Amino acid sequence: MDQINKHKQNDHSARGANGRTVAPPPKRPAVQILTISNVPRAILEAIDELAARQDRSRSSFVRRELQRTVAEYQAKEALSKSR
């Protein structure tokens, strides 16, 4: 019984308690998931044309470009953190 009362007194999540507030995590940019169904036909045709010039399929072209874009982003992010 004594232990229960002690616990109630130390309950910092109780309403009205003057507990320390925790800052929310930093916001990250929103990411939109792209699928074939929500990409305009003209864009898909342009991608197909670019891929054909490199003798690649659409999926391997897109994968390579995404890898390149992510690598550039990570390099910029690392550079900004090192400053």
C-alpha positions in Angstrom: 0.0 0.0 0.0 2.8 2.4 0.9 4.4 1.6 -2.5 1.3 2.5 -4.4 1.0 5.9 -2.8 4.7 6.6 -3.4 4.2 5.7 -7.1 1.2 8.0 -7.5 3.2 10.9 -6.1 6.0 10.4 -8.6 3.8 10.0 -11.6 5.0 12.8 -13.8 2.7 12.0 -16.6 -0.3 12.8 -14.4 -2.4 15.8 -15.5 -1.1 19.1 -14.2 2.3 17.8 -13.4 5.2 20.1 -14.0 7.2 17.6 -15.8 9.9 18.3 -18.3 8.7 18.6 -21.9 10.5 16.8 -24.6 11.1 18.5 -28.0 9.6 16.7 -31.0 11.9 15.1 -33.4 13.2 17.3 -36.3 10.9 17.4 -39.2 12.0 15.6 -42.4 10.9 16.6 -45.8 7.7 14.8 -47.0 8.4 12.0 -49.4 5.9 11.1 -52.1 5.8 7.6 -53.3 5.7 7.4 -57.0 4.1 4.5 -58.9 3.5 4.0 -62.6 -0.2 4.8 -62.0 0.5 8.4 -60.7 3.2 9.4 -63.1 1.9 11.2 -66.3 2.2 9.3 -69.5 4.4 12.1 -71.0 6.9 11.7 -68.2 7.0 7.9 -68.7 7.6 8.3 -72.4 10.4 10.8 -71.8 12.0 8.3 -69.3 11.7 5.5 -71.9 13.3 7.7 -74.5 16.2 8.6 -72.2 16.6 4.9 -71.2 16.6 3.8 -74.9 19.4 6.3 -75.6 21.5 4.5 -73.0 20.4 1.1 -74.1 18.7 0.4 -70.8 15.2 -0.6 -69.6 13.0 1.9 -67.9 13.5 0.3 -64.5 17.3 0.1 -64.6 17.5 3.7 -65.9 15.2 4.9 -63.0 17.1 2.8 -60.5 20.4 4.2 -61.6 19.2 7.8 -61.6 17.6 7.4 -58.1 20.9 6.0 -56.8 22.8 8.9 -58.2 20.3 11.4 -56.7 20.4 9.8 -53.3 24.2 9.8 -53.4 24.3 13.5 -54.2 21.8 14.2 -51.4 23.8 12.2 -48.9 27.0 14.0 -49.9 25.3 17.4 -49.5 23.9 16.3 -46.2 27.3 15.1 -44.9 28.9 18.4 -46.0 26.3 20.5 -44.2 26.7 18.5 -41.0 30.5 18.8 -41.1 30.3 22.6 -41.2 
